């Protein structure tokens, strides 16, 4: 069975007719419809009901199929938008009355486009209407199922992260909800072979597993390693009050993962499964920039049996509004980075999501918020026409042969199968062309390898020289290290000497200033002594006669001088020794010793001068007292006798002093 036969089978129902339709009354609505909404119409995090949207990406196949479906309807949509703008309001009213018989086909056309985009959004394999054999599904590898759908890719990553993480003694139980039985079969084909337990509650099962889900509270099952349990059920089964058991004591699930974006959480069955006190979180996979992502931005009207299948139906207007917004924003699908998406959003190996699933993180971030900001929900007809004329696929399908002339379900399937077959032919042709270029590429690669070998030989020849240079460089580095070490030591020694020198210079300056001040004081003393010396010299001349006696005394003291000369000789020897010591290691303390010596010499001289001064003062005082006494005696002796004429007169000879 080929792809043409699979896609061109009979439709599942007769709701799609073969009637040609005018799109005049369809593209009149671009404003947001403010009607009653469904439970899951709000985006982001629902704190009250613990409903979270997990973003994922569409695969390359899903993007290509969505672009093909849009291009099939693009020509008719563009023509109708342009014709609507050129008509007057009265003509539009007249044509709306004349085309009232064709409004049903307009409704079916928009419904067909909306449903096909939603099916592609779930999994491309669901486009096949007829029954798919179990052998075909079981023989397909899980990697191919994952590579065809972004939702399956996210679900596969979540299951693998749950298997690797640790759980409580009761296991981790997940309820998986899908729209159709076919989707449940695809999910079952994906999880077969993993280290998990699962139970398919639908009528169609790929594999009859008689083991069932074990009771983890049984002591015999404590050694079980696979404690992740999945329960597969359709959304319609939940709505029909079909409540599966989770295997826990309280029959509650740890989380609910839904492939159905329109899951009704107000259903009594869902509320019973989630419990009363602590709500079980519901995670819904939403491919970013897809029709489901756009669908969350517009409130969906509640379905009613009173509405007819025409353009006045609010549900029809809502679908048309979602389709137009998706067409305008579908360029984001081809610009998003698929390789790093899951790593940026969920971390390595879904590390960020494990805390959300185990309820260890109290806050759940609004993951769709950044992508919601990139959506353009307010656009003009010109921009819509421009986006309809754009083709973002690598396959050129803007051709008259590829456009739909009748919008019935069978024609659409045939045209889609034809386009996909042509796409496969194009891929095979491209593959054949690439295979024909392989010898040329091999020749170029051989030349590159020859050049690499030549370069390697050249490198090998220069290796020894490089090794010798490295050894010389090593020796030079060692020598340089030793020199740098010696230099550091020398610099440290020089710094220490300079510090000491500066210390000595500062103290020498202080000593010099003190010596100058002392010298000035001594000079003043010398001036005074000089004056006294003049007086003493005059007296010395008068006392020259008495010098003989002093000489005699000097001769008597010559023996003392001999003794002093011997002492001087000894002192000279001691001076020589002191000079030897001064020229020795004690040179460092020379300034201090010089200062002390000069201070002692000055003190000695000062003491000697003071002694001489005292001696001379006493000597002069003694002489003066002696003379004054003699004069007084003479005066007393001459005063006796006659008072009229003294007999004895005082000699008028010059007396000393």
MIGUGU-414089 format. One record per residue (C-alpha): residue number from 0; x, y, z. Coordinates in Angstrom, 1 decimal. Layout:
# residues N
- NUM; X; Y; Z
...
//
This chain:
# residues 657
- 0; 0.0; 0.0; 0.0
- 1; 1.6; 3.3; -1.1
- 2; 1.1; 6.8; 0.3
- 3; -1.4; 7.7; -2.4
- 4; -3.7; 4.8; -1.4
- 5; -3.3; 5.6; 2.3
- 6; -4.3; 9.3; 2.0
- 7; -6.9; 9.0; -0.7
- 8; -9.2; 6.5; 1.1
- 9; -12.8; 7.1; 1.8
- 10; -13.6; 9.8; 4.4
- 11; -14.7; 8.7; 7.8
- 12; -18.0; 10.6; 7.5
- 13; -20.1; 12.4; 4.9
- 14; -20.0; 15.9; 6.4
- 15; -17.7; 17.2; 3.6
- 16; -19.6; 17.9; 0.3
- 17; -18.3; 18.4; -3.2
- 18; -20.0; 21.8; -3.7
- 19; -17.9; 24.8; -4.8
- 20; -18.1; 27.7; -2.5
- 21; -17.5; 31.4; -2.6
- 22; -15.4; 32.8; 0.3
- 23; -17.0; 36.2; 0.3
- 24; -18.7; 35.9; 3.7
- 25; -15.9; 34.0; 5.4
- 26; -13.0; 36.5; 5.7
- 27; -15.1; 39.4; 7.2
- 28; -14.1; 38.7; 10.8
- 29; -10.7; 39.7; 12.2
- 30; -11.7; 41.1; 15.6
- 31; -11.6; 39.1; 18.8
- 32; -14.9; 37.4; 19.6
- 33; -16.0; 38.1; 23.2
- 34; -18.2; 35.2; 24.1
- 35; -18.3; 32.6; 26.8
- 36; -15.1; 30.6; 27.0
- 37; -14.0; 27.1; 27.7
- 38; -12.2; 26.0; 30.8
- 39; -8.8; 25.9; 29.1
- 40; -9.0; 29.0; 27.1
- 41; -6.8; 31.1; 29.3
- 42; -3.1; 30.9; 28.7
- 43; -0.2; 30.3; 31.1
- 44; -0.5; 28.9; 34.7
- 45; -3.9; 28.3; 36.2
- 46; -3.3; 28.5; 40.0
- 47; -6.8; 27.5; 40.9
- 48; -7.0; 24.3; 38.9
- 49; -3.3; 23.5; 38.6
- 50; -3.4; 23.3; 34.8
- 51; -0.1; 24.0; 33.1
- 52; 0.9; 24.3; 29.4
- 53; 4.2; 22.8; 28.4
- 54; 5.7; 24.3; 25.2
- 55; 7.2; 22.1; 22.5
- 56; 8.1; 22.6; 18.9
- 57; 6.7; 21.2; 15.6
- 58; 9.0; 18.8; 13.8
- 59; 10.2; 19.5; 10.3
- 60; 7.6; 17.1; 8.8
- 61; 4.8; 18.8; 10.7
- 62; 6.0; 22.2; 9.5
- 63; 6.2; 21.1; 5.9
- 64; 2.7; 19.4; 6.0
- 65; 1.1; 22.5; 7.6
- 66; 2.6; 24.7; 4.9
- 67; 1.3; 22.4; 2.2
- 68; -2.2; 22.5; 3.7
- 69; -2.1; 26.3; 3.9
- 70; -0.9; 26.6; 0.3
- 71; -3.7; 24.4; -0.9
- 72; -6.2; 26.9; 0.3
- 73; -4.1; 30.1; -0.2
- 74; -5.2; 31.0; -3.7
- 75; -8.9; 30.9; -3.0
- 76; -8.4; 32.8; 0.3
- 77; -6.4; 35.6; -1.3
- 78; -8.9; 36.0; -4.1
- 79; -11.8; 36.3; -1.7
- 80; -10.0; 38.8; 0.5
- 81; -9.3; 41.0; -2.5
- 82; -12.9; 40.6; -3.8
- 83; -14.3; 41.5; -0.5
- 84; -12.4; 44.8; -0.3
- 85; -13.5; 45.8; -3.8
- 86; -17.2; 45.4; -3.2
- 87; -19.6; 48.0; -1.7
- 88; -21.6; 47.3; 1.4
- 89; -24.9; 47.1; -0.6
- 90; -23.4; 44.6; -3.0
- 91; -22.2; 42.6; -0.2
- 92; -25.6; 42.4; 1.3
- 93; -27.1; 41.4; -2.0
- 94; -24.5; 38.7; -2.6
- 95; -24.9; 37.4; 0.9
- 96; -28.5; 36.7; 0.2
- 97; -27.8; 35.1; -3.2
- 98; -25.0; 33.0; -1.8
- 99; -26.9; 31.8; 1.3
- 100; -27.3; 28.4; -0.3
- 101; -23.5; 28.1; -0.5
- 102; -22.8; 29.1; 3.1
- 103; -22.7; 25.4; 4.2
- 104; -19.7; 24.7; 2.0
- 105; -17.9; 27.7; 3.4
- 106; -18.4; 26.4; 6.8
- 107; -17.1; 22.9; 5.8
- 108; -14.1; 24.5; 4.0
- 109; -12.9; 26.4; 7.1
- 110; -13.7; 23.3; 9.3
- 111; -11.7; 21.1; 6.9
- 112; -8.7; 23.4; 7.0
- 113; -8.9; 23.8; 10.8
- 114; -9.3; 20.1; 11.5
- 115; -6.4; 19.1; 9.2
- 116; -4.0; 21.6; 10.8
- 117; -5.0; 20.3; 14.2
- 118; -4.4; 16.7; 13.1
- 119; -1.0; 17.6; 11.8
- 120; -0.3; 19.4; 15.0
- 121; -0.9; 16.1; 16.9
- 122; 0.8; 13.5; 14.7
- 123; 1.1; 13.3; 10.9
- 124; 0.3; 9.6; 11.0
- 125; -3.3; 10.5; 12.0
- 126; -3.9; 11.9; 8.5
- 127; -4.3; 8.3; 7.4
- 128; -8.1; 7.5; 7.6
- 129; -8.1; 3.8; 7.3
- 130; -7.0; 1.2; 9.8
- 131; -3.3; 0.8; 10.4
- 132; -2.2; -2.8; 11.2
- 133; -0.6; -3.6; 14.5
- 134; 2.4; -5.2; 12.9
- 135; 3.1; -1.9; 11.0
- 136; 2.9; 0.1; 14.2
- 137; 5.0; -2.4; 16.2
- 138; 7.6; -2.6; 13.5
- 139; 8.1; 1.1; 13.5
- 140; 10.9; 2.3; 15.7
- 141; 10.2; 4.8; 18.5
- 142; 12.7; 7.2; 17.1
- 143; 10.7; 7.6; 14.0
- 144; 7.5; 8.2; 16.0
- 145; 9.3; 10.8; 18.1
- 146; 10.8; 12.5; 15.0
- 147; 7.4; 13.0; 13.4
- 148; 5.6; 14.8; 16.2
- 149; 6.7; 17.6; 18.6
- 150; 4.2; 16.4; 21.3
- 151; 5.6; 12.9; 21.2
- 152; 9.1; 14.3; 21.4
- 153; 8.2; 16.2; 24.6
- 154; 6.3; 13.2; 26.1
- 155; 9.2; 10.8; 25.3
- 156; 11.6; 13.2; 27.2
- 157; 9.3; 13.4; 30.1
- 158; 8.9; 9.6; 30.4
- 159; 12.7; 9.1; 30.2
- 160; 13.3; 11.7; 32.9
- 161; 10.6; 10.1; 35.2
- 162; 12.3; 6.7; 34.7
- 163; 15.7; 8.1; 35.7
- 164; 14.4; 10.0; 38.7
- 165; 13.6; 8.5; 42.1
- 166; 10.1; 8.2; 43.4
- 167; 8.3; 7.2; 46.6
- 168; 7.4; 3.7; 47.7
- 169; 4.0; 3.9; 46.0
- 170; 5.4; 4.5; 42.5
- 171; 4.7; 7.4; 40.1
- 172; 1.4; 7.1; 38.3
- 173; 0.6; 9.2; 35.2
- 174; -2.8; 9.4; 33.4
- 175; -2.2; 10.0; 29.6
- 176; -5.2; 11.5; 27.8
- 177; -5.5; 11.6; 24.0
- 178; -8.2; 12.6; 21.5
- 179; -8.6; 9.4; 19.5
- 180; -7.9; 5.7; 19.8
- 181; -5.4; 5.9; 16.9
- 182; -3.4; 8.4; 18.9
- 183; -3.5; 6.1; 21.9
- 184; -2.1; 3.3; 19.7
- 185; 0.8; 5.6; 18.6
- 186; 1.5; 6.4; 22.2
- 187; 1.5; 2.8; 23.1
- 188; 3.9; 2.0; 20.2
- 189; 6.2; 4.7; 21.6
- 190; 6.4; 3.5; 25.2
- 191; 6.6; -0.3; 24.4
- 192; 10.1; -1.4; 25.5
- 193; 10.7; 1.2; 28.2
- 194; 11.2; 0.3; 31.8
- 195; 7.7; 1.2; 32.9
- 196; 4.3; -0.4; 33.5
- 197; 1.4; 0.8; 31.5
- 198; -2.3; -0.1; 31.0
- 199; -4.3; 0.8; 27.8
- 200; -8.0; 1.3; 28.7
- 201; -9.1; 1.6; 25.0
- 202; -10.6; -1.2; 23.1
- 203; -7.8; -1.3; 20.5
- 204; -4.5; -2.5; 22.0
- 205; -1.2; -3.1; 20.2
- 206; 0.1; -5.5; 22.8
- 207; -1.7; -7.6; 25.4
- 208; 0.4; -7.4; 28.5
- 209; -0.9; -9.9; 31.0
- 210; 1.4; -8.7; 33.8
- 211; -0.7; -5.7; 34.7
- 212; 0.4; -3.0; 37.1
- 213; 1.9; -4.5; 40.3
- 214; 0.9; -3.5; 43.8
- 215; 3.9; -1.5; 45.0
- 216; 2.6; -1.6; 48.6
- 217; 3.0; -5.4; 48.6
- 218; 6.3; -6.4; 50.5
- 219; 7.1; -8.8; 47.7
- 220; 7.4; -6.0; 45.2
- 221; 9.8; -3.8; 47.1
- 222; 12.7; -4.8; 44.9
- 223; 10.9; -3.6; 41.7
- 224; 13.0; -0.9; 40.0
- 225; 10.4; 0.2; 37.4
- 226; 7.9; 2.3; 39.4
- 227; 6.6; 4.5; 36.7
- 228; 3.1; 3.6; 35.6
- 229; 1.2; 5.0; 32.6
- 230; -2.5; 4.8; 32.0
- 231; -3.7; 5.4; 28.5
- 232; -7.2; 6.7; 28.0
- 233; -9.2; 8.8; 25.5
- 234; -10.8; 12.1; 26.5
- 235; -14.2; 10.7; 25.5
- 236; -13.8; 7.8; 27.9
- 237; -13.2; 10.2; 30.7
- 238; -16.3; 12.2; 29.8
- 239; -18.4; 9.0; 29.9
- 240; -17.7; 8.6; 33.6
- 241; -15.0; 6.0; 32.9
- 242; -12.6; 6.3; 35.9
- 243; -9.5; 4.1; 35.8
- 244; -7.7; 3.2; 39.0
- 245; -4.2; 4.5; 39.6
- 246; -3.1; 1.6; 41.8
- 247; -2.5; 3.9; 44.8
- 248; -4.3; 3.6; 48.1
- 249; -6.4; 6.7; 47.4
- 250; -6.7; 6.0; 43.7
- 251; -5.2; 9.4; 42.8
- 252; -2.7; 10.1; 40.0
- 253; 0.5; 12.0; 40.5
- 254; -0.1; 14.0; 37.3
- 255; -2.2; 14.0; 34.2
- 256; -0.6; 14.5; 30.8
- 257; -3.0; 15.5; 28.0
- 258; -2.4; 15.5; 24.3
- 259; -5.8; 17.0; 23.9
- 260; -5.7; 20.8; 24.4
- 261; -9.5; 20.9; 24.8
- 262; -9.6; 18.6; 27.8
- 263; -12.6; 19.5; 29.9
- 264; -11.4; 19.6; 33.5
- 265; -14.9; 20.4; 34.7
- 266; -16.0; 16.9; 33.9
- 267; -17.1; 14.9; 37.0
- 268; -14.7; 12.1; 36.1
- 269; -11.7; 14.4; 35.9
- 270; -12.6; 16.2; 39.1
- 271; -13.0; 12.8; 40.8
- 272; -9.6; 11.7; 39.6
- 273; -7.9; 14.9; 40.8
- 274; -9.4; 14.7; 44.3
- 275; -10.8; 17.4; 46.6
- 276; -8.0; 18.5; 48.9
- 277; -4.9; 18.5; 46.7
- 278; -5.5; 18.9; 43.0
- 279; -3.5; 16.6; 40.7
- 280; -1.7; 18.8; 38.2
- 281; -2.6; 18.6; 34.5
- 282; 0.1; 19.2; 31.9
- 283; -0.9; 19.9; 28.4
- 284; 1.6; 19.9; 25.5
- 285; 1.3; 22.9; 23.2
- 286; 3.6; 23.4; 20.2
- 287; 4.7; 27.0; 20.0
- 288; 3.4; 29.1; 17.1
- 289; 1.1; 26.3; 16.1
- 290; -2.6; 26.5; 15.5
- 291; -3.2; 25.2; 19.1
- 292; -0.9; 28.0; 20.4
- 293; -2.9; 30.6; 18.5
- 294; -6.1; 28.9; 19.6
- 295; -5.2; 29.7; 23.3
- 296; -5.2; 33.4; 22.5
- 297; -8.8; 33.6; 21.4
- 298; -11.8; 32.6; 23.6
- 299; -13.6; 29.7; 22.1
- 300; -17.4; 29.9; 22.1
- 301; -19.4; 27.2; 23.8
- 302; -20.9; 24.7; 21.3
- 303; -24.7; 24.9; 20.9
- 304; -27.2; 22.8; 18.9
- 305; -29.1; 26.0; 17.9
- 306; -26.3; 27.2; 15.5
- 307; -26.5; 26.2; 11.9
- 308; -23.5; 25.3; 9.9
- 309; -23.2; 28.6; 8.1
- 310; -21.0; 31.7; 8.3
- 311; -23.1; 33.2; 11.1
- 312; -22.0; 30.4; 13.5
- 313; -19.8; 31.9; 16.3
- 314; -17.7; 28.7; 16.2
- 315; -17.1; 29.2; 12.5
- 316; -16.0; 32.8; 13.1
- 317; -13.7; 31.6; 15.9
- 318; -12.0; 29.0; 13.7
- 319; -11.6; 31.5; 10.8
- 320; -10.0; 34.0; 13.3
- 321; -7.6; 31.3; 14.6
- 322; -6.7; 30.2; 11.0
- 323; -5.9; 33.8; 9.9
- 324; -3.8; 34.5; 13.0
- 325; -1.9; 31.2; 12.4
- 326; -1.3; 32.1; 8.7
- 327; 0.2; 35.5; 9.7
- 328; 2.4; 34.1; 12.5
- 329; 3.5; 30.8; 10.8
- 330; 6.8; 32.2; 9.8
- 331; 7.9; 31.8; 13.4
- 332; 7.8; 28.1; 13.0
- 333; 10.7; 28.1; 10.5
- 334; 12.8; 30.6; 12.5
- 335; 12.7; 28.8; 15.9
- 336; 15.9; 26.9; 16.9
- 337; 14.7; 23.2; 17.2
- 338; 18.1; 21.8; 18.4
- 339; 18.4; 23.9; 21.5
- 340; 14.7; 24.4; 22.4
- 341; 14.3; 21.7; 25.0
- 342; 17.7; 22.5; 26.5
- 343; 16.9; 26.2; 26.9
- 344; 13.3; 25.6; 28.3
- 345; 13.6; 22.4; 30.4
- 346; 17.4; 22.1; 31.0
- 347; 19.7; 19.2; 30.4
- 348; 17.8; 15.9; 30.5
- 349; 14.6; 17.7; 31.7
- 350; 16.3; 18.6; 35.0
- 351; 13.9; 21.6; 35.5
- 352; 10.8; 19.6; 34.9
- 353; 11.5; 16.9; 37.5
- 354; 10.8; 19.3; 40.3
- 355; 7.5; 20.3; 38.7
- 356; 6.3; 16.7; 38.3
- 357; 7.4; 15.7; 41.8
- 358; 5.6; 18.8; 43.2
- 359; 8.9; 19.8; 44.9
- 360; 8.8; 23.3; 43.3
- 361; 6.1; 25.5; 44.7
- 362; 6.1; 27.9; 41.7
- 363; 5.6; 26.9; 38.1
- 364; 6.8; 29.5; 35.5
- 365; 4.6; 30.6; 32.7
- 366; 6.7; 29.0; 29.9
- 367; 4.5; 30.2; 27.1
- 368; 4.7; 33.8; 28.1
- 369; 7.8; 34.7; 26.0
- 370; 6.3; 33.0; 22.9
- 371; 2.9; 34.7; 23.4
- 372; 4.6; 38.1; 23.1
- 373; 5.9; 37.2; 19.6
- 374; 2.4; 36.5; 18.3
- 375; 0.8; 39.2; 16.1
- 376; -2.9; 39.1; 16.8
- 377; -3.8; 42.4; 15.2
- 378; -3.1; 42.6; 11.5
- 379; -4.6; 44.1; 8.3
- 380; -5.9; 42.4; 5.2
- 381; -2.8; 43.5; 3.3
- 382; -0.5; 41.7; 5.7
- 383; -2.8; 38.6; 5.5
- 384; -2.6; 38.6; 1.7
- 385; 1.1; 39.0; 1.9
- 386; 1.5; 36.0; 4.2
- 387; -0.8; 33.9; 2.1
- 388; 1.3; 34.6; -1.0
- 389; 4.5; 33.6; 0.9
- 390; 5.8; 30.1; 0.9
- 391; 8.1; 29.1; 3.8
- 392; 8.5; 25.5; 2.6
- 393; 11.6; 24.2; 0.8
- 394; 9.2; 22.6; -1.7
- 395; 7.6; 24.9; -4.3
- 396; 3.9; 24.1; -4.3
- 397; 2.6; 27.4; -5.6
- 398; 1.4; 25.9; -8.9
- 399; -2.0; 25.7; -10.6
- 400; -1.8; 21.9; -10.7
- 401; -1.4; 21.9; -6.9
- 402; -4.4; 24.1; -6.1
- 403; -7.8; 22.7; -5.0
- 404; -10.7; 23.3; -7.4
- 405; -13.3; 21.4; -5.4
- 406; -13.0; 21.5; -1.6
- 407; -14.5; 18.1; -0.8
- 408; -12.7; 15.8; 1.5
- 409; -11.7; 13.2; -1.2
- 410; -10.3; 15.8; -3.6
- 411; -8.3; 17.3; -0.7
- 412; -6.8; 13.9; 0.2
- 413; -5.9; 13.1; -3.4
- 414; -4.2; 16.4; -3.9
- 415; -2.3; 16.1; -0.6
- 416; -1.2; 12.6; -1.5
- 417; -0.1; 13.8; -5.0
- 418; 2.0; 16.7; -3.4
- 419; 3.6; 14.3; -0.9
- 420; 4.5; 11.8; -3.6
- 421; 6.1; 14.7; -5.7
- 422; 7.9; 15.7; -2.6
- 423; 9.2; 12.2; -2.1
- 424; 10.3; 12.1; -5.8
- 425; 12.1; 15.4; -5.3
- 426; 13.9; 14.0; -2.2
- 427; 14.9; 10.9; -4.1
- 428; 16.1; 13.0; -7.0
- 429; 18.2; 15.2; -4.7
- 430; 19.6; 12.1; -3.0
- 431; 20.6; 10.6; -6.4
- 432; 22.3; 13.8; -7.4
- 433; 24.2; 13.9; -4.2
- 434; 25.3; 10.3; -4.7
- 435; 26.5; 11.2; -8.1
- 436; 28.7; 13.9; -6.6
- 437; 30.2; 11.6; -4.0
- 438; 33.2; 10.5; -6.3
- 439; 34.1; 14.1; -6.9
- 440; 34.0; 14.8; -3.2
- 441; 36.0; 11.7; -2.5
- 442; 38.7; 12.9; -5.0
- 443; 38.8; 16.2; -3.3
- 444; 39.0; 14.6; 0.1
- 445; 41.9; 12.3; -1.2
- 446; 43.8; 15.4; -2.3
- 447; 43.2; 16.9; 1.1
- 448; 44.5; 13.7; 2.8
- 449; 47.6; 13.7; 0.6
- 450; 48.3; 17.3; 1.6
- 451; 47.7; 16.4; 5.2
- 452; 50.2; 13.5; 4.9
- 453; 52.8; 15.9; 3.4
- 454; 52.2; 18.4; 6.2
- 455; 52.5; 15.6; 8.8
- 456; 55.9; 14.6; 7.3
- 457; 57.0; 18.2; 7.4
- 458; 56.0; 18.5; 11.0
- 459; 57.8; 15.2; 11.8
- 460; 61.0; 16.6; 10.3
- 461; 60.9; 19.7; 12.4
- 462; 59.9; 17.8; 15.5
- 463; 63.4; 17.0; 16.7
- 464; 64.5; 20.6; 16.1
- 465; 61.5; 21.8; 18.0
- 466; 62.3; 19.3; 20.8
- 467; 65.9; 20.6; 21.0
- 468; 64.7; 24.1; 21.1
- 469; 62.3; 23.2; 23.8
- 470; 65.1; 21.7; 25.9
- 471; 67.3; 24.8; 25.4
- 472; 64.3; 26.9; 26.3
- 473; 63.8; 24.8; 29.4
- 474; 67.5; 25.3; 30.5
- 475; 67.2; 29.0; 29.7
- 476; 64.1; 29.2; 31.8
- 477; 65.8; 27.4; 34.7
- 478; 68.8; 29.8; 34.4
- 479; 66.5; 32.7; 34.2
- 480; 64.6; 31.5; 37.2
- 481; 67.9; 31.3; 39.2
- 482; 68.9; 34.8; 38.0
- 483; 65.6; 36.2; 38.9
- 484; 65.9; 34.6; 42.4
- 485; 69.3; 36.2; 42.8
- 486; 68.0; 39.5; 41.5
- 487; 65.2; 39.4; 44.0
- 488; 67.6; 38.8; 46.8
- 489; 69.9; 41.6; 45.7
- 490; 67.1; 44.0; 45.4
- 491; 65.9; 43.1; 48.8
- 492; 69.4; 43.5; 50.2
- 493; 69.8; 46.9; 48.4
- 494; 66.4; 48.0; 49.8
- 495; 67.5; 47.1; 53.3
- 496; 70.8; 49.0; 52.9
- 497; 69.1; 52.0; 51.5
- 498; 66.7; 52.0; 54.4
- 499; 69.5; 51.8; 56.9
- 500; 71.5; 54.5; 55.0
- 501; 68.4; 56.8; 55.1
- 502; 68.1; 56.1; 58.8
- 503; 71.7; 57.0; 59.5
- 504; 71.5; 60.1; 57.3
- 505; 68.5; 61.4; 59.3
- 506; 70.1; 60.7; 62.6
- 507; 73.4; 62.4; 61.3
- 508; 71.5; 65.5; 60.4
- 509; 70.0; 65.7; 63.9
- 510; 73.5; 65.2; 65.5
- 511; 75.0; 67.9; 63.2
- 512; 72.3; 70.4; 64.2
- 513; 72.8; 69.7; 67.9
- 514; 76.6; 70.1; 67.4
- 515; 76.2; 73.4; 65.6
- 516; 74.0; 74.7; 68.4
- 517; 76.6; 73.6; 70.9
- 518; 79.4; 75.2; 68.9
- 519; 77.5; 78.5; 68.8
- 520; 77.2; 78.4; 72.6
- 521; 80.8; 77.6; 73.0
- 522; 81.8; 80.4; 70.7
- 523; 79.9; 82.8; 72.9
- 524; 81.7; 81.3; 75.9
- 525; 85.0; 81.8; 74.1
- 526; 84.3; 85.4; 73.5
- 527; 83.6; 85.9; 77.1
- 528; 86.7; 84.0; 78.0
- 529; 88.8; 86.0; 75.5
- 530; 87.8; 89.2; 77.3
- 531; 88.7; 87.6; 80.6
- 532; 92.0; 86.4; 79.0
- 533; 93.0; 90.0; 78.2
- 534; 92.5; 90.9; 81.8
- 535; 94.4; 87.8; 82.8
- 536; 97.3; 88.7; 80.5
- 537; 97.7; 92.1; 82.0
- 538; 97.8; 90.4; 85.4
- 539; 100.2; 87.8; 84.1
- 540; 102.6; 90.5; 83.1
- 541; 102.5; 91.9; 86.6
- 542; 102.9; 88.4; 88.1
- 543; 105.9; 87.6; 85.9
- 544; 108.2; 88.0; 88.9
- 545; 106.4; 85.3; 90.7
- 546; 106.9; 83.0; 87.7
- 547; 110.3; 81.7; 89.1
- 548; 108.6; 80.2; 91.9
- 549; 106.1; 78.7; 89.6
- 550; 109.0; 77.4; 87.4
- 551; 110.5; 75.8; 90.4
- 552; 107.3; 74.1; 91.0
- 553; 107.2; 73.1; 87.4
- 554; 110.6; 71.5; 87.7
- 555; 109.4; 69.7; 90.7
- 556; 106.5; 68.4; 88.6
- 557; 108.6; 67.3; 85.7
- 558; 108.7; 63.9; 87.2
- 559; 105.0; 63.9; 86.9
- 560; 105.3; 64.9; 83.3
- 561; 107.5; 61.9; 82.6
- 562; 104.9; 59.7; 84.2
- 563; 102.3; 61.4; 82.1
- 564; 104.4; 60.8; 78.9
- 565; 104.5; 57.1; 79.7
- 566; 100.8; 57.2; 80.1
- 567; 100.6; 59.0; 76.8
- 568; 102.6; 56.3; 75.2
- 569; 100.2; 53.8; 76.6
- 570; 97.3; 55.9; 75.4
- 571; 98.8; 56.0; 71.9
- 572; 99.0; 52.2; 71.9
- 573; 95.4; 52.1; 73.0
- 574; 94.6; 54.6; 70.3
- 575; 96.2; 52.3; 67.7
- 576; 94.1; 49.4; 69.0
- 577; 91.1; 51.6; 68.8
- 578; 91.9; 52.6; 65.3
- 579; 92.3; 49.0; 64.4
- 580; 88.9; 48.4; 65.9
- 581; 87.5; 51.4; 64.0
- 582; 88.7; 50.0; 60.7
- 583; 87.2; 46.7; 61.5
- 584; 83.6; 45.5; 61.7
- 585; 82.8; 48.3; 64.1
- 586; 82.8; 50.7; 61.2
- 587; 79.1; 50.5; 61.0
- 588; 78.8; 52.1; 64.4
- 589; 81.5; 54.8; 63.6
- 590; 79.1; 57.7; 63.2
- 591; 77.7; 57.0; 66.6
- 592; 81.2; 56.7; 68.2
- 593; 82.4; 59.8; 66.5
- 594; 79.4; 61.7; 67.9
- 595; 80.1; 60.3; 71.3
- 596; 83.9; 61.1; 71.1
- 597; 83.3; 64.6; 69.9
- 598; 80.8; 65.1; 72.7
- 599; 83.3; 63.8; 75.3
- 600; 86.1; 66.0; 73.9
- 601; 83.9; 69.0; 74.0
- 602; 82.8; 68.2; 77.5
- 603; 86.5; 67.7; 78.5
- 604; 87.6; 71.0; 77.0
- 605; 84.6; 72.7; 78.6
- 606; 85.5; 71.2; 82.0
- 607; 89.1; 72.2; 81.6
- 608; 88.1; 75.8; 80.7
- 609; 85.8; 75.9; 83.6
- 610; 88.6; 74.6; 85.9
- 611; 91.0; 77.2; 84.5
- 612; 88.4; 79.9; 84.9
- 613; 87.8; 78.9; 88.5
- 614; 91.5; 78.8; 89.2
- 615; 92.1; 82.2; 87.7
- 616; 89.1; 83.6; 89.5
- 617; 90.2; 82.2; 92.8
- 618; 93.8; 83.3; 92.1
- 619; 92.8; 86.9; 91.3
- 620; 90.4; 87.0; 94.2
- 621; 93.1; 85.9; 96.5
- 622; 95.5; 88.5; 95.2
- 623; 93.0; 91.2; 95.4
- 624; 92.1; 90.3; 99.0
- 625; 95.7; 90.1; 99.9
- 626; 96.3; 93.6; 98.5
- 627; 93.2; 95.0; 100.1
- 628; 94.2; 93.6; 103.5
- 629; 97.7; 95.1; 103.1
- 630; 96.3; 98.5; 102.2
- 631; 93.9; 98.3; 105.1
- 632; 96.7; 97.5; 107.5
- 633; 98.8; 100.4; 106.2
- 634; 95.8; 102.7; 106.6
- 635; 95.3; 101.6; 110.1
- 636; 98.9; 102.1; 111.0
- 637; 99.2; 105.5; 109.5
- 638; 96.1; 106.7; 111.3
- 639; 97.8; 106.7; 114.8
- 640; 99.6; 109.8; 116.2
- 641; 98.9; 113.4; 115.4
- 642; 96.0; 114.1; 113.4
- 643; 97.1; 117.4; 112.1
- 644; 100.1; 116.2; 110.3
- 645; 100.4; 112.6; 109.8
- 646; 103.9; 111.3; 110.3
- 647; 103.6; 108.4; 108.1
- 648; 102.2; 108.8; 104.6
- 649; 101.1; 106.2; 102.4
- 650; 103.4; 105.6; 99.7
- 651; 102.2; 106.9; 96.4
- 652; 104.1; 104.3; 94.5
- 653; 102.1; 102.4; 92.1
- 654; 100.4; 99.4; 93.6
- 655; 99.2; 96.5; 91.6
- 656; 95.6; 96.6; 90.6
//
